[in-house]
């Protein structure tokens, strides 16, 4: 006699549900933050105020 299969929640294993989880910043946002941080460090190293920007 075949073993009876357990009933599973069809919604819990739906492929679209695999998109969930921790939300991360986009690659564009990461690049922008890195660029901003680098410019901030350069300005600090040059001894200038942070209001002056190298990227004109």
PDB file as gemmi writes it, atoms N, CA and C in Angstrom:
CRYST1    1.000    1.000    1.000  90.00  90.00  90.00 P 1                      
ATOM      1  N   UNK A   1       0.838  -1.180   0.000  1.00  0.00           N  
ATOM      2  CA  UNK A   1       0.000   0.000   0.000  1.00  0.00           C  
ATOM      3  C   UNK A   1       0.887   1.249   0.000  1.00  0.00           C  
ATOM      4  N   UNK A   2       0.690   2.182  -0.950  1.00  0.00           N  
ATOM      5  CA  UNK A   2       1.548   3.380  -1.001  1.00  0.00           C  
ATOM      6  C   UNK A   2       1.320   4.280   0.210  1.00  0.00           C  
ATOM      7  N   UNK A   3       2.407   4.932   0.594  1.00  0.00           N  
ATOM      8  CA  UNK A   3       2.346   5.842   1.736  1.00  0.00           C  
ATOM      9  C   UNK A   3       1.592   7.117   1.350  1.00  0.00           C  
ATOM     10  N   UNK A   4       0.719   7.569   2.230  1.00  0.00           N  
ATOM     11  CA  UNK A   4      -0.085   8.767   1.972  1.00  0.00           C  
ATOM     12  C   UNK A   4       0.811  10.006   2.059  1.00  0.00           C  
ATOM     13  N   UNK A   5       0.760  10.854   1.037  1.00  0.00           N  
ATOM     14  CA  UNK A   5       1.573  12.078   1.031  1.00  0.00           C  
ATOM     15  C   UNK A   5       0.956  13.109   1.955  1.00  0.00           C  
ATOM     16  N   UNK A   6       1.832  13.868   2.628  1.00  0.00           N  
ATOM     17  CA  UNK A   6       1.362  14.937   3.502  1.00  0.00           C  
ATOM     18  C   UNK A   6       0.873  16.097   2.645  1.00  0.00           C  
ATOM     19  N   UNK A   7      -0.122  16.786   3.124  1.00  0.00           N  
ATOM     20  CA  UNK A   7      -0.598  17.973   2.424  1.00  0.00           C  
ATOM     21  C   UNK A   7       0.344  19.114   2.752  1.00  0.00           C  
ATOM     22  N   UNK A   8       0.716  19.868   1.749  1.00  0.00           N  
ATOM     23  CA  UNK A   8       1.643  20.986   1.932  1.00  0.00           C  
ATOM     24  C   UNK A   8       0.943  22.285   1.560  1.00  0.00           C  
ATOM     25  N   UNK A   9       1.425  23.355   2.151  1.00  0.00           N  
ATOM     26  CA  UNK A   9       0.885  24.671   1.857  1.00  0.00           C  
ATOM     27  C   UNK A   9       1.422  25.088   0.487  1.00  0.00           C  
ATOM     28  N   UNK A  10       0.571  25.123  -0.509  1.00  0.00           N  
ATOM     29  CA  UNK A  10       0.981  25.470  -1.872  1.00  0.00           C  
ATOM     30  C   UNK A  10       1.456  26.902  -2.008  1.00  0.00           C  
ATOM     31  N   UNK A  11       1.003  27.785  -1.153  1.00  0.00           N  
ATOM     32  CA  UNK A  11       1.419  29.188  -1.213  1.00  0.00           C  
ATOM     33  C   UNK A  11       2.812  29.386  -0.641  1.00  0.00           C  
ATOM     34  N   UNK A  12       3.177  28.602   0.357  1.00  0.00           N  
ATOM     35  CA  UNK A  12       4.461  28.773   1.024  1.00  0.00           C  
ATOM     36  C   UNK A  12       5.635  28.403   0.118  1.00  0.00           C  
ATOM     37  N   UNK A  13       5.413  27.536  -0.850  1.00  0.00           N  
ATOM     38  CA  UNK A  13       6.495  27.071  -1.711  1.00  0.00           C  
ATOM     39  C   UNK A  13       6.368  27.586  -3.140  1.00  0.00           C  
ATOM     40  N   UNK A  14       5.531  28.589  -3.331  1.00  0.00           N  
ATOM     41  CA  UNK A  14       5.341  29.165  -4.650  1.00  0.00           C  
ATOM     42  C   UNK A  14       6.642  29.857  -5.082  1.00  0.00           C  
ATOM     43  N   UNK A  15       7.063  29.743  -6.347  1.00  0.00           N  
ATOM     44  CA  UNK A  15       8.323  30.343  -6.808  1.00  0.00           C  
ATOM     45  C   UNK A  15       8.435  31.839  -6.548  1.00  0.00           C  
ATOM     46  N   UNK A  16       7.332  32.563  -6.619  1.00  0.00           N  
ATOM     47  CA  UNK A  16       7.399  34.009  -6.431  1.00  0.00           C  
ATOM     48  C   UNK A  16       7.744  34.357  -4.972  1.00  0.00           C  
ATOM     49  N   UNK A  17       7.488  33.440  -4.055  1.00  0.00           N  
ATOM     50  CA  UNK A  17       7.773  33.691  -2.644  1.00  0.00           C  
ATOM     51  C   UNK A  17       9.275  33.644  -2.353  1.00  0.00           C  
ATOM     52  N   UNK A  18      10.083  33.095  -3.254  1.00  0.00           N  
ATOM     53  CA  UNK A  18      11.526  32.999  -3.022  1.00  0.00           C  
ATOM     54  C   UNK A  18      12.217  34.353  -3.149  1.00  0.00           C  
ATOM     55  N   UNK A  19      11.481  35.380  -3.612  1.00  0.00           N  
ATOM     56  CA  UNK A  19      12.062  36.710  -3.745  1.00  0.00           C  
ATOM     57  C   UNK A  19      12.175  37.417  -2.404  1.00  0.00           C  
ATOM     58  N   UNK A  20      11.542  36.891  -1.396  1.00  0.00           N  
ATOM     59  CA  UNK A  20      11.532  37.543  -0.087  1.00  0.00           C  
ATOM     60  C   UNK A  20      12.903  37.481   0.574  1.00  0.00           C  
ATOM     61  N   UNK A  21      12.995  38.021   1.745  1.00  0.00           N  
ATOM     62  CA  UNK A  21      14.232  37.983   2.498  1.00  0.00           C  
ATOM     63  C   UNK A  21      14.739  39.371   2.792  1.00  0.00           C  
ATOM     64  N   UNK A  22      16.015  39.444   3.134  1.00  0.00           N  
ATOM     65  CA  UNK A  22      16.634  40.704   3.512  1.00  0.00           C  
ATOM     66  C   UNK A  22      16.732  41.618   2.302  1.00  0.00           C  
ATOM     67  N   UNK A  23      16.315  42.863   2.466  1.00  0.00           N  
ATOM     68  CA  UNK A  23      16.409  43.839   1.391  1.00  0.00           C  
ATOM     69  C   UNK A  23      17.779  44.499   1.474  1.00  0.00           C  
ATOM     70  N   UNK A  24      18.473  44.577   0.363  1.00  0.00           N  
ATOM     71  CA  UNK A  24      19.797  45.183   0.315  1.00  0.00           C  
ATOM     72  C   UNK A  24      19.759  46.406  -0.593  1.00  0.00           C  
ATOM     73  N   UNK A  25      20.782  47.237  -0.444  1.00  0.00           N  
ATOM     74  CA  UNK A  25      20.891  48.404  -1.316  1.00  0.00           C  
ATOM     75  C   UNK A  25      21.248  47.933  -2.720  1.00  0.00           C  
ATOM     76  N   UNK A  26      20.831  48.706  -3.723  1.00  0.00           N  
ATOM     77  CA  UNK A  26      21.154  48.366  -5.104  1.00  0.00           C  
ATOM     78  C   UNK A  26      22.634  48.630  -5.349  1.00  0.00           C  
ATOM     79  N   UNK A  27      23.150  48.050  -6.431  1.00  0.00           N  
ATOM     80  CA  UNK A  27      24.558  48.256  -6.786  1.00  0.00           C  
ATOM     81  C   UNK A  27      24.823  49.734  -7.055  1.00  0.00           C  
ATOM     82  N   UNK A  28      23.858  50.417  -7.674  1.00  0.00           N  
ATOM     83  CA  UNK A  28      23.999  51.842  -7.962  1.00  0.00           C  
ATOM     84  C   UNK A  28      24.136  52.636  -6.666  1.00  0.00           C  
ATOM     85  N   UNK A  29      23.323  52.307  -5.674  1.00  0.00           N  
ATOM     86  CA  UNK A  29      23.380  53.003  -4.389  1.00  0.00           C  
ATOM     87  C   UNK A  29      24.707  52.724  -3.683  1.00  0.00           C  
ATOM     88  N   UNK A  30      25.203  51.504  -3.809  1.00  0.00           N  
ATOM     89  CA  UNK A  30      26.495  51.149  -3.186  1.00  0.00           C  
ATOM     90  C   UNK A  30      27.636  51.924  -3.844  1.00  0.00           C  
ATOM     91  N   UNK A  31      27.611  52.019  -5.190  1.00  0.00           N  
ATOM     92  CA  UNK A  31      28.659  52.777  -5.899  1.00  0.00           C  
ATOM     93  C   UNK A  31      28.619  54.249  -5.505  1.00  0.00           C  
ATOM     94  N   UNK A  32      27.415  54.823  -5.443  1.00  0.00           N  
ATOM     95  CA  UNK A  32      27.261  56.234  -5.090  1.00  0.00           C  
ATOM     96  C   UNK A  32      27.775  56.489  -3.678  1.00  0.00           C  
ATOM     97  N   UNK A  33      27.455  55.598  -2.740  1.00  0.00           N  
ATOM     98  CA  UNK A  33      27.911  55.746  -1.358  1.00  0.00           C  
ATOM     99  C   UNK A  33      29.436  55.645  -1.274  1.00  0.00           C  
ATOM    100  N   UNK A  34      30.023  54.731  -2.046  1.00  0.00           N  
ATOM    101  CA  UNK A  34      31.477  54.579  -2.046  1.00  0.00           C  
ATOM    102  C   UNK A  34      32.155  55.823  -2.620  1.00  0.00           C  
ATOM    103  N   UNK A  35      31.579  56.360  -3.688  1.00  0.00           N  
ATOM    104  CA  UNK A  35      32.115  57.571  -4.309  1.00  0.00           C  
ATOM    105  C   UNK A  35      32.026  58.754  -3.352  1.00  0.00           C  
ATOM    106  N   UNK A  36      30.885  58.872  -2.677  1.00  0.00           N  
ATOM    107  CA  UNK A  36      30.687  59.955  -1.714  1.00  0.00           C  
ATOM    108  C   UNK A  36      31.687  59.842  -0.562  1.00  0.00           C  
ATOM    109  N   UNK A  37      31.879  58.623  -0.071  1.00  0.00           N  
ATOM    110  CA  UNK A  37      32.823  58.393   1.037  1.00  0.00           C  
ATOM    111  C   UNK A  37      34.253  58.715   0.604  1.00  0.00           C  
ATOM    112  N   UNK A  38      34.621  58.320  -0.621  1.00  0.00           N  
ATOM    113  CA  UNK A  38      35.965  58.609  -1.106  1.00  0.00           C  
ATOM    114  C   UNK A  38      36.183  60.116  -1.214  1.00  0.00           C  
ATOM    115  N   UNK A  39      35.211  60.837  -1.777  1.00  0.00           N  
ATOM    116  CA  UNK A  39      35.329  62.293  -1.892  1.00  0.00           C  
ATOM    117  C   UNK A  39      35.411  62.955  -0.520  1.00  0.00           C  
ATOM    118  N   UNK A  40      34.651  62.422   0.450  1.00  0.00           N  
ATOM    119  CA  UNK A  40      34.691  62.968   1.798  1.00  0.00           C  
ATOM    120  C   UNK A  40      36.076  62.782   2.415  1.00  0.00           C  
ATOM    121  N   UNK A  41      36.676  61.618   2.210  1.00  0.00           N  
ATOM    122  CA  UNK A  41      38.013  61.345   2.759  1.00  0.00           C  
ATOM    123  C   UNK A  41      39.077  62.198   2.081  1.00  0.00           C  
ATOM    124  N   UNK A  42      38.940  62.406   0.774  1.00  0.00           N  
ATOM    125  CA  UNK A  42      39.897  63.251   0.047  1.00  0.00           C  
ATOM    126  C   UNK A  42      39.823  64.684   0.575  1.00  0.00           C  
ATOM    127  N   UNK A  43      38.602  65.182   0.742  1.00  0.00           N  
ATOM    128  CA  UNK A  43      38.436  66.548   1.250  1.00  0.00           C  
ATOM    129  C   UNK A  43      38.988  66.672   2.670  1.00  0.00           C  
ATOM    130  N   UNK A  44      38.788  65.653   3.464  1.00  0.00           N  
ATOM    131  CA  UNK A  44      39.314  65.657   4.835  1.00  0.00           C  
ATOM    132  C   UNK A  44      40.841  65.640   4.802  1.00  0.00           C  
ATOM    133  N   UNK A  45      41.411  64.833   3.910  1.00  0.00           N  
ATOM    134  CA  UNK A  45      42.859  64.721   3.812  1.00  0.00           C  
ATOM    135  C   UNK A  45      43.472  66.042   3.323  1.00  0.00           C  
ATOM    136  N   UNK A  46      42.773  66.735   2.416  1.00  0.00           N  
ATOM    137  CA  UNK A  46      43.253  68.014   1.918  1.00  0.00           C  
ATOM    138  C   UNK A  46      43.009  69.140   2.915  1.00  0.00           C  
ATOM    139  N   UNK A  47      42.230  68.889   3.947  1.00  0.00           N  
ATOM    140  CA  UNK A  47      41.980  69.891   4.967  1.00  0.00           C  
ATOM    141  C   UNK A  47      40.933  70.905   4.571  1.00  0.00           C  
ATOM    142  N   UNK A  48      40.040  70.522   3.661  1.00  0.00           N  
ATOM    143  CA  UNK A  48      38.990  71.433   3.214  1.00  0.00           C  
ATOM    144  C   UNK A  48      37.681  71.062   3.892  1.00  0.00           C  
ATOM    145  N   UNK A  49      36.737  71.985   3.838  1.00  0.00           N  
ATOM    146  CA  UNK A  49      35.420  71.700   4.406  1.00  0.00           C  
ATOM    147  C   UNK A  49      34.711  70.683   3.509  1.00  0.00           C  
ATOM    148  N   UNK A  50      33.730  69.994   4.061  1.00  0.00           N  
ATOM    149  CA  UNK A  50      33.027  68.947   3.300  1.00  0.00           C  
ATOM    150  C   UNK A  50      32.037  69.526   2.296  1.00  0.00           C  
ATOM    151  N   UNK A  51      31.795  70.828   2.315  1.00  0.00           N  
ATOM    152  CA  UNK A  51      30.830  71.416   1.385  1.00  0.00           C  
ATOM    153  C   UNK A  51      31.415  71.568  -0.023  1.00  0.00           C  
ATOM    154  N   UNK A  52      32.733  71.551  -0.163  1.00  0.00           N  
ATOM    155  CA  UNK A  52      33.379  71.655  -1.466  1.00  0.00           C  
ATOM    156  C   UNK A  52      33.458  70.253  -2.069  1.00  0.00           C  
ATOM    157  N   UNK A  53      33.074  70.105  -3.321  1.00  0.00           N  
ATOM    158  CA  UNK A  53      33.050  68.793  -3.952  1.00  0.00           C  
ATOM    159  C   UNK A  53      34.046  68.755  -5.119  1.00  0.00           C  
ATOM    160  N   UNK A  54      34.731  67.624  -5.260  1.00  0.00           N  
ATOM    161  CA  UNK A  54      35.654  67.441  -6.382  1.00  0.00           C  
ATOM    162  C   UNK A  54      34.903  67.113  -7.662  1.00  0.00           C  
ATOM    163  N   UNK A  55      33.798  66.403  -7.536  1.00  0.00           N  
ATOM    164  CA  UNK A  55      33.019  66.019  -8.722  1.00  0.00           C  
ATOM    165  C   UNK A  55      32.144  67.184  -9.140  1.00  0.00           C  
ATOM    166  N   UNK A  56      32.620  67.930 -10.128  1.00  0.00           N  
ATOM    167  CA  UNK A  56      31.880  69.115 -10.562  1.00  0.00           C  
ATOM    168  C   UNK A  56      30.861  68.805 -11.594  1.00  0.00           C  
TER     169      UNK A  56                                                      
END                                                                             
